[in-house]
Amino acid sequence: ITVCLGHISTIEYEPAITALALEGNVTSSTFVLEQPRCVFNKTVSDTDEIWLVVSLSSAISSFTRPISLQSLPSFQKFPENPQYMTMGTSSFNYPCENSSGQITVLRVGNETGCVSDTSRPDCNGPLPGPGPYRVKFLAMSPATGPKAETKWSAPITLKTGKDPARIDTWPGRRSAGMIVITTILSILLAVLLACFIAASDISESAEIMDKQDPVTVKRYNTHHIYDQPAFKN
């Protein structure tokens, strides 16, 4: 279903996290979307570009469509500017059929080398916090600017790490099984240490006993035996 608002067509499609069971669909700085296949095929041409708009969830009402591809809101100014646009590509790359047989998704926040590169305003850089965020696709004509757009997605909240200060290390929180295993390992370690010390003492004693006092060898002079004269009668 397509609704025309002025010169912009609003397509009744809502971007969403992929339904595929992929590792890391949502992380602390990225999330994975379904590709908008067969979404714009009736409203745009192959020369038009499809862009992803990323916005802070609380700021979608303030989004202003850029008038041209040269005035896109940049990643480097996000989140001070609460929106940016990224992953622009020809609508030709989102056909209705996936003839390749490959998994076709979009990972938002996947680039790290362009985070501070102002020559790459469309950088698909890591998201700076848990959000929540909302996204939509916007079709742009290189000649005339915005042409069609989807609805905003539902809020997307990223994962957050646990504060180390809040990690409870008190043994009382451990299970009974963990306490038993820890106790057994401690006893085994103590036994091994005792055996090692005992073996070291035995080895040292044996080495001392094997050592003998040096033997003193007296010096003897060599005596030559001379021929005795023959016995004369």
VEXDREN-2710 file (C-alpha; in Angstrom, 1 decimal):
% VEXDREN-2710
k/r/px/py/pz
1/ILE/0.0/0.0/0.0
2/THR/1.4/3.4/-1.0
3/VAL/0.1/6.7/0.3
4/CYS/1.0/10.0/-1.5
5/LEU/1.8/13.0/0.7
6/GLY/2.6/15.9/-1.6
7/HIS/5.4/14.6/-3.9
8/ILE/6.5/11.9/-1.4
9/SER/5.0/8.4/-1.4
10/THR/4.7/6.7/2.0
11/ILE/4.9/3.0/1.8
12/GLU/3.1/0.9/4.4
13/TYR/6.2/-1.1/5.3
14/GLU/7.9/-1.1/8.7
15/PRO/11.5/-2.0/9.0
16/ALA/12.3/-4.7/11.5
17/ILE/15.0/-6.7/13.1
18/THR/15.6/-9.8/11.0
19/ALA/13.6/-12.9/11.9
20/LEU/16.6/-15.2/11.0
21/ALA/18.3/-16.9/13.9
22/LEU/21.6/-15.1/13.4
23/GLU/24.3/-14.7/16.0
24/GLY/24.4/-11.1/17.2
25/ASN/21.1/-9.8/15.7
26/VAL/21.3/-7.1/18.4
27/THR/24.6/-6.2/20.1
28/SER/25.9/-3.2/22.1
29/SER/26.6/-1.2/19.0
30/THR/24.9/-2.9/16.0
31/PHE/21.6/-4.4/14.9
32/VAL/20.5/-6.4/11.9
33/LEU/17.6/-5.5/9.7
34/GLU/15.6/-7.3/7.0
35/GLN/16.4/-5.9/3.6
36/PRO/13.6/-3.9/2.0
37/ARG/13.1/-6.3/-0.9
38/CYS/10.2/-5.7/-3.2
39/VAL/9.2/-2.7/-1.1
40/PHE/10.0/0.2/-3.6
41/ASN/9.6/-1.7/-6.8
42/LYS/6.4/0.1/-7.8
43/THR/7.4/3.6/-6.8
44/VAL/11.0/4.1/-7.8
45/SER/13.3/3.4/-10.8
46/ASP/16.6/1.5/-10.9
47/THR/18.5/4.8/-10.9
48/ASP/17.0/5.9/-7.6
49/GLU/18.8/5.2/-4.3
50/ILE/17.5/3.7/-1.2
51/TRP/18.9/5.1/2.1
52/LEU/18.4/4.1/5.7
53/VAL/17.5/6.8/8.1
54/VAL/18.6/6.2/11.7
55/SER/17.1/8.4/14.4
56/LEU/16.9/8.6/18.2
57/SER/13.5/7.2/19.0
58/SER/12.5/10.4/20.8
59/ALA/13.4/12.6/17.8
60/ILE/11.6/11.1/14.8
61/SER/9.1/14.0/14.7
62/SER/12.0/16.4/14.1
63/PHE/13.4/14.6/11.0
64/THR/13.6/16.8/7.9
65/ARG/14.1/15.0/4.6
66/PRO/17.2/16.2/2.8
67/ILE/16.5/18.1/-0.4
68/SER/19.4/16.4/-2.2
69/LEU/22.0/13.7/-1.9
70/GLN/24.5/16.5/-1.1
71/SER/22.7/17.5/2.1
72/LEU/22.4/14.2/3.9
73/PRO/22.6/14.4/7.8
74/SER/26.0/12.9/8.7
75/PHE/27.0/10.2/11.1
76/GLN/29.8/12.3/12.5
77/LYS/27.3/14.8/14.0
78/PHE/25.2/12.0/15.6
79/PRO/23.7/12.0/18.2
80/GLU/24.0/15.9/18.6
81/ASN/22.1/15.9/15.4
82/PRO/19.5/13.1/16.2
83/GLN/19.4/11.6/12.8
84/TYR/21.9/10.4/10.1
85/MET/21.5/8.5/6.8
86/THR/23.6/5.5/5.7
87/MET/23.9/2.5/3.4
88/GLY/22.7/4.2/0.3
89/THR/22.4/1.9/-2.7
90/SER/20.5/1.5/-5.9
91/SER/17.0/0.1/-5.7
92/PHE/18.2/-2.4/-8.2
93/ASN/20.1/-4.1/-5.3
94/TYR/16.8/-4.9/-3.5
95/PRO/15.0/-7.2/-6.0
96/CYS/11.9/-9.1/-5.1
97/GLU/13.6/-12.5/-5.5
98/ASN/16.8/-13.6/-3.9
99/SER/18.4/-15.6/-6.7
100/SER/21.7/-15.9/-4.9
101/GLY/20.4/-18.2/-2.1
102/GLN/22.5/-16.2/0.4
103/ILE/21.4/-14.6/3.6
104/THR/20.5/-11.0/2.8
105/VAL/20.3/-8.6/5.7
106/LEU/21.6/-5.2/6.7
107/ARG/23.8/-4.8/9.7
108/VAL/23.6/-1.2/11.1
109/GLY/26.7/0.0/12.8
110/ASN/29.2/-2.3/11.1
111/GLU/31.9/0.2/10.0
112/THR/34.7/1.4/12.3
113/GLY/37.2/3.0/9.9
114/CYS/35.1/6.0/9.0
115/VAL/33.8/7.1/12.4
116/SER/35.7/10.4/12.4
117/ASP/36.1/10.7/8.6
118/THR/34.0/13.8/7.6
119/SER/34.5/12.9/4.0
120/ARG/32.3/9.9/4.7
121/PRO/29.1/11.4/6.1
122/ASP/27.2/8.2/5.2
123/CYS/29.5/6.2/7.5
124/ASN/27.7/3.1/8.9
125/GLY/29.5/3.5/12.2
126/PRO/28.9/1.8/15.5
127/LEU/25.9/3.2/17.5
128/PRO/27.1/5.3/20.5
129/GLY/24.7/3.9/23.1
130/PRO/21.8/1.6/23.8
131/GLY/19.2/3.9/22.3
132/PRO/16.4/3.3/21.7
133/TYR/16.6/4.0/18.0
134/ARG/14.1/3.9/15.1
135/VAL/14.8/3.6/11.4
136/LYS/13.1/3.9/8.1
137/PHE/14.0/3.7/4.4
138/LEU/14.0/6.7/2.2
139/ALA/14.2/6.6/-1.6
140/MET/16.1/9.5/-3.2
141/SER/16.2/10.5/-6.8
142/PRO/19.7/11.9/-7.8
143/ALA/17.9/14.6/-9.8
144/THR/14.8/15.5/-7.7
145/GLY/15.6/14.4/-4.2
146/PRO/13.2/12.5/-1.9
147/LYS/10.7/10.3/-3.7
148/ALA/9.3/7.7/-1.3
149/GLU/9.7/6.5/2.3
150/THR/8.6/3.7/4.6
151/LYS/7.1/4.0/8.1
152/TRP/9.3/4.2/11.1
153/SER/10.3/1.0/12.8
154/ALA/9.4/0.1/16.3
155/PRO/12.0/1.3/18.9
156/ILE/15.2/-0.8/18.9
157/THR/17.2/-1.0/22.1
158/LEU/20.7/-2.3/22.0
159/LYS/22.3/-4.6/24.6
160/THR/24.2/-3.1/27.5
161/GLY/27.1/-4.6/29.5
162/LYS/26.7/-5.1/33.3
163/ASP/28.3/-2.5/35.6
164/PRO/31.3/-4.3/37.2
165/ALA/30.5/-2.5/40.5
166/ARG/27.1/-4.2/40.6
167/ILE/28.4/-7.7/40.0
168/ASP/27.7/-9.7/43.3
169/THR/30.8/-11.8/44.2
170/TRP/29.5/-12.8/47.7
171/PRO/29.9/-16.6/48.1
172/GLY/26.5/-16.8/49.7
173/ARG/25.0/-16.2/46.2
174/ARG/26.7/-19.2/44.8
175/SER/24.9/-22.5/44.4
176/ALA/25.5/-25.4/46.7
177/GLY/27.1/-27.4/43.8
178/MET/29.6/-24.5/43.1
179/ILE/30.6/-24.4/46.8
180/VAL/31.2/-28.1/46.9
181/ILE/33.3/-28.0/43.7
182/THR/35.3/-25.1/45.0
183/THR/36.0/-26.8/48.3
184/ILE/37.2/-30.0/46.6
185/LEU/39.5/-28.1/44.3
186/SER/41.0/-26.2/47.2
187/ILE/41.7/-29.5/49.1
188/LEU/43.3/-31.1/46.0
189/LEU/45.5/-28.1/45.5
190/ALA/46.6/-28.2/49.2
191/VAL/47.4/-32.0/48.9
192/LEU/49.4/-31.4/45.7
193/LEU/51.4/-28.6/47.3
194/ALA/52.2/-30.8/50.3
195/CYS/53.4/-33.6/48.0
196/PHE/55.5/-31.3/46.0
197/ILE/57.2/-29.9/49.2
198/ALA/57.8/-33.4/50.5
199/ALA/59.3/-34.6/47.2
200/SER/61.6/-31.6/47.2
201/ASP/62.9/-32.4/50.7
202/ILE/63.6/-36.0/49.8
203/SER/65.4/-35.0/46.6
204/GLU/67.6/-32.6/48.5
205/SER/68.5/-35.1/51.2
206/ALA/69.4/-37.7/48.6
207/GLU/71.7/-35.2/46.9
208/ILE/73.5/-34.4/50.1
209/MET/74.1/-38.0/50.9
210/ASP/75.5/-38.8/47.5
211/LYS/78.3/-36.2/48.0
212/GLN/81.5/-37.7/49.5
213/ASP/84.6/-36.0/51.0
214/PRO/87.4/-35.6/48.4
215/VAL/90.1/-38.3/48.6
216/THR/93.7/-37.1/49.2
217/VAL/96.2/-39.0/47.1
218/LYS/99.8/-38.9/48.4
219/ARG/102.6/-38.3/45.9
220/TYR/105.2/-41.0/45.5
221/ASN/108.5/-40.5/43.7
222/THR/109.4/-43.1/41.1
223/HIS/112.5/-45.2/41.9
224/HIS/114.5/-46.7/39.1
225/ILE/115.8/-50.2/39.5
226/TYR/119.3/-50.4/38.2
227/ASP/121.0/-53.5/36.9
228/GLN/123.0/-55.2/39.7
229/PRO/126.5/-56.4/38.8
230/ALA/126.7/-60.1/38.1
231/PHE/127.8/-62.2/41.1
232/LYS/131.4/-63.1/40.9
233/ASN/132.9/-66.2/42.4
END
